[in-house]
Amino acid sequence: MWNKESDAGTNTWSARVAKRNAKISRDLIVKITAEADELDARIKHVADMEEKGFWLCENGHERTDVPLVPQDEGHEIHCGFCEKQMKLVKRSEMTGQEKYESDKDRKDAEKLLPARREEIANKEAAAEQDATAKYFSTQAESSRTLADAIRKL
C-alpha cells in the first residue's frame, strides 16, 4: 500500500513538472511567434518605406513625417531624437551599391523567418508535455485507487 502511495506521489510530481514545462513551451511559442510576426511586418514596412522614401539619421532613427525634399538643394534635416544629420533613403535615388546592400539585408532578414517558423514548429511538437502530464496524472490516480483497494482489504 505504501509503495502504491509513493508511486502516486512520484507520478503527481511528474505531472506537475510536465504541466510547468508545457506552460513554458507555450509561452516560448507565443514569444517566438510574435518575434517572427514582427520581423515579417518590419521587412514589408522597410520595403514600403524605401519605395516611398524616408529619412534616416546616423544613429538609425527613421522618420517618414519630414517632407521629402532633395538633399542636394542644401536643406539639412536633423533628427528630432539625437540632432544628428539625416539623409533621404529612397529606392529610386539609391546607387547600385546601396540597392545591392538593401536587397542583401532584406534577403538576410527573410532567411531568418523560415528558421523562426521551423523553431516554432519544433517547439509545438515538443509541447506534448500536456499529454505527458495527463499520463502521469492517470498513473497517480491509478496508484491511489489501488492503494485504497489494498487499504480496504
N, C-alpha and C positions, 0 to 999 in steps of 0.2 A: 504494500500500500504506500509506504514511504517512498519507494522507488518511483512509483507512478506519479505521486505528487511532485517529486523532484523533476521528473521528466516534464510535467505540465508547467512547472515554473520556468524551466530552461526554454521550453517552446514559447511561453508567453514573452519572455525577454527577447527571444529571437524574432518574434513577430513585431515587437516594438522597434527593434533595430531596423528591420526591413521597412516598416512604415516610415521611420525617420529618413532612411535612405531614399525611399520613394519620394518623399516631400522635397528633399534636397535635389533630387534629379529633376522633378517637375519645376522647381524654382529656377534651376540652371537652364532648363529648356526654354522657359519663358524669357530669361535674360538673354540667352544667345539668339533666340528668335527676334527679340526686339532689336538687338545689335545688328543682325542681318537685315532686318527691315529698314533700319536707319541707314545702313550702308547703301542699300539698294536705292532708297529715296535720295540720298546725297549724290550718288552717281548721276541719277537723272537730273537732279537740281543743278549740279555743276555744268552738265552738258547744256542745259537750257540757259543758264546764266552766260555761258561762253557765247552762245548764239546771239543773245540779246545785248550782251556787254555788261560788265560790272567793274567796279573799282577795287583794287587790291593794294594794301599797304605793305611795307617791308616786313611787318610783324604778322602778316597773314590775315588781317581783318578785311572782311569783304563788305562792300556796300553797293546796293543797287538803287538807292534813293538819290544819288547825285546825278545831275544832268550829264549826259554822255557827250561832253564837249571834246573835240580833238585835243590831244596833249600838245601838238605842235603849234598851237595858237598862243602858247605862253601861259596858259592857265595852269596854275599849280593847285592841286586838290590835296588837302591834308586830312588825315584820318581823325575822326572825332573821338577816338579812343586813346590813341597814343601820339597824335600830332605828327606822325611820320608822313612823308610824301606818298601819295597813292598814284598808281598807274592804271590806265584803262586796259582791261583784258577783254578782247572781243575777237572771236574766231576769224571773222573776215579781215581783221587787221593784224593777225599773227603772222610771223615769219614761218617759213617751212620748218625750222628747228623747233620753234615754240609749238607748232601744231603737232610735230612728232612727239615732243615731250608730254604734251597734254594727252594725246592718244595713248601713249605708253602708260602714263599714270592711271588713266581710266581703265585700260586693259588689266593693269595690276590689281586695281580695286575690284574689277569684275571677276578676276580669278579667285579672290577671297570669298566671294559669295557661294560658289558651289562647295567650297571647303566648309563654310559655316553651315550650310544646309545639310551636308553629309554628317557633320558633327551633331546636329540636331537629331537626325535620323538615328545615329548610333546611340545617342542618349535616350531616345524614345524606346529603342529596342532594349536598352539596359534598364529601363524604367519598369521592368517586370517585377520589381520588388513588391508591388501591391499583391500580386499572385503569391509571392513567397510569404508575405505577411499573412495572407489568408490561409495558406497551407499550415504555417506554424500555429496559427490560432485554432485551426481544426484539430491539429495534433494535440495541442494543450487541452482542448475540450474533451477529446477522446481519452486522454490520460486521466483527467479528473473524473470523468464518468466511470472509468474502470476502477479508479481508487475508491470512489463512492460505492461501487458494487462490491468491492472487496471488503470495505468497512461494514457493510450490511450483513456479511456472512457470519 
